[in-house]
Structure formats: C-alpha cells, structure tokens
Amino acid sequence: MLRLFFVFFRLLLFSAVFNSGETMENVLENLLVLALSKRSTDIHFQVEDSKQMVYFRTLNGLELFQFNDNLKDLFEYCKFRANLDLSMNMVPQTGSFVFIIRKKKYNLRFSAIETFHSASGVLRILNLHKAENLNDLSCQDTGELFGKLSKLENGLILFCGSTGSGKSTTMFTWLKSIRKKRIYTVEDPIEQIFDEFMQVQVNHKQGLTFNEAVFQLLRHDPDVIVIGELRGPVEAKAAIRSAYSGHLVVATIHCASAKQTEFRLMDFGISNHDINQTLKAIVFQKLILRSDKKGRSAQFDFIFYE
C-alpha cells in the first residue's frame, strides 16, 4: 500500500510544471536536442545536497552545461520513464525507453546510482550513430574479416571494447548482415528493437532469469544465440554452456584490449579448458577521431582461434 502511494505521489510530481512554464517532458526534450546538436553520446546527471551538474560526453570529452531547472525532479522523471523501481533508492538500476523528437525515435538508456547525499545518472543515446551496414562503421577494409566471422557455425564470438566504444552497434550491424539464420537474443534490458531478431527481455520479477531465458531458447532451434553483455559469472557461464551445445553464441564484454578478453572470462570463473574449447573469435574495437574531425569511426582488431 505504501509503495502504491509512493508511486502515485511520483506521478503527481511528474505532471508538475517548472517555473519556466515547461513540463519535465519539455525539459528533457530540450536537453536531448542540445545533446544531439553536440553529437553527444551521454548526458551525465550529478545531484548533490548543495549543487547540481549536467555534463555532455562529446568528441572533446566531458563538457559542463549550466542547467537551471530542478535536476532532481528530472532525475526522478528519467527513472520513471526507464521503468525503474521508484521505491528502491539505494540500489543501482538501469532501464531504457524511447523518446520521440520531431517524429524521430531515439532509444535511450538510463542508469541511476543513489546514496544518502547524492545521485548520479547517465542517459545514453543508443542510436545516435546508426549504421546501416558494416562499411559505415570504420574506414578500415574489414569486409573479409567480418565475412570470416559469418562462416562460423558454432562456438563463442566476443565483441569487446571499453564503455561507449560502439561494440553493441558493431555486433548488431554484423548480425543483420547474416542471412538464413534464426537469431535469438537475451538482453537485460532490451535497448534497441530489431525486426530481424527474436529478442527476449530478462524479467526477474516474473521469474524469467537469465539462465531460464537461455534454457528456453535452446528449445526453439536457434542458429545464433546473442547475449547482450557478459557482465559476470552468470552470463559468462550461460554463454559457455550454449556454445558447448553446438550453437553459435555471440556477446559483448568490456575489455581494454583484445588480449585481456580471456583474462576477463577467467575472472568470471571460466576455466582455460572451456575458453580453449569454445572461444572462436574476438573483435576488439576503439573509437578514433575521423580525419575530417566531424565524428568518430571504429578501429578494429580481430583474433581468430583455430
């Protein structure tokens, strides 16, 4: 009952109007429009007892923005739109939502961390640099290497890089190029919708855990199983089990270099034997400034295992 009252109170708050006469939706839209004009990939919120700060992640690094509205209210509004649990203030949470600006859909992911005296949020624009094909990703000639990936029929392929390096964009762009394959994904959360795949959203409240989702997918005769991200032992071990079942398994993982990928897997509890038996390829990438300085492109490093 208390939780329902809390949610109802928040809904009333979200319908409030700022002193400027704008609703929170208007404020968020204006902030996103400014971020898009700067080609910013992330908007950082920092809310403290005595101050509030907004930063844009641009080609030149973090850029401070003078935000004059109530950032705490906007922080709570983003939590609401991302379908986060509003009653859990001390637990880090991540969710996603779609926001329409001038008839164009933008896929957004909001991550929130709160303590007693401060709150930090990151709003990422997921489809800012949408790639239609693999040639849009990089200035390198990688057609032959991605073609070699497409010929693999089983085992584990990992797309790796640092946060914000575009590894998920690369993975899904490559997957869309594969023909005559049944592709299923398991994601938490689903950040972008693709008509080409069957995407499954993990839902712990309904009992659909990560392991259960993967287990059920194996009954659907998949050609490719995509695991959104290997964040820890649960996802990593599920990927290895699926690869042992004879399927092609594809996933992303955070790494600082291609060679560090194996050490990350071992840190997640995967043995050297399992790595040697299942890992077929690593695609590492980082973003570099284009020669025209109007954007960034991916620089790839491929490792294939026989």
Secondary structure, 3 states (H helix, E strand, C coil): CHHHHHHHHHHHHHCCECCCCCEHHHHHHHHHHHHHHCCCCEEEEEEECCCEEEEEEECCEEEEECCCCCHHHHHHHHHHHCCCCCCCCCCCEEEEEEEEECCEEEEEEEEEEECCCEEEEEEEECCCCCCCCHHHCCCCCCHHHHHHHHCCCCEEEEEEECCCCCHHHHHHHHHHCCCCCCEEEEECCCCCCCCCCEEEECEHHHCECHHHHHHHHHHHCCCEEEECCCCCHHHHHHHHHHHHCCCEEEEEEECCCCCHHHHHHHHCCCCHHHHHHHEEEEEEEEEEECCCCCCEEEEEEEEECC
